[in-house]
Amino acid sequence: MHTRSLVAVALAAFGMVAAPATLAQTSGSSGASGAPGIAPNSLVNPSIEITGFSGTPPNLCATPIGSHSITTLWTSSLPADSDSDSFDVMVPGFGDVSAYVESNVGYGSPATNVAATYGVNQSMLSTSYTVAANTTITYRITTYPNNTRTGPGSFVSEMDFNCTTGAVLARRNFVPTAAVAAQVPVGGPLVGGALVLALAGLGMAVLRRRRA
């Protein structure tokens, strides 16, 4: 088992990569609702997890697109306005057609898996596109633990959907590899220490199996 695999196992064991949840404005993040968490705690600090569309989105197979919102889960123990995010729209044949970024995430802090919304509209796109009906398009939000969107980011959440029907086809959440070592769980040093012990234990178990 490679080190990267050990990290993934440990993250999953501690709930640091949340299982995607299903949940049925203005651009980007808006004030969190204060509703209780609707998915296992991601515990990645900070993180915006995409969970679906808010209602039925308009046809998104061509620009200009109609305004709509995606639902999210927000987790952070950082001081308010000390984080940032970028929003990407991956369209087959066109690449990333969005140039939207936020220097300050508009959600409150501290928060753990607080349900919120993220507005999407035409002004967020940098490139026009037209694709065939039922093409798969991907929304991606990368969260950063700073205001300058530097480094690999602390969390990446992606959602694939049918551009005609809005049906969600897949969701993925992950911590960029370079960010794992610097990650501070919302639970603080005790959770971080437990993660280190878990990684060490997994490593020793693998070595024992290899020697056997």
Secondary structure, 3 states (H helix, E strand, C coil): CCHHHHHHHHHHHCCCCCCCCCCCCCCEECCCCCCCCCCCCCCCCCEEEEEEECCCCCCCCECCCCCEEEEEEEEECCCCCCCEEEEEEEECCCEECECEEECCCCCCCCEEEEEEEEEECHHHECCCCECCCCCEEEEEEEEECCCCCCCCCCEEEEEEEECCCCCEEEEEEECCHHHHCCCCCCCCHHHHHHHHHHHHHHHHHHHHHHHC
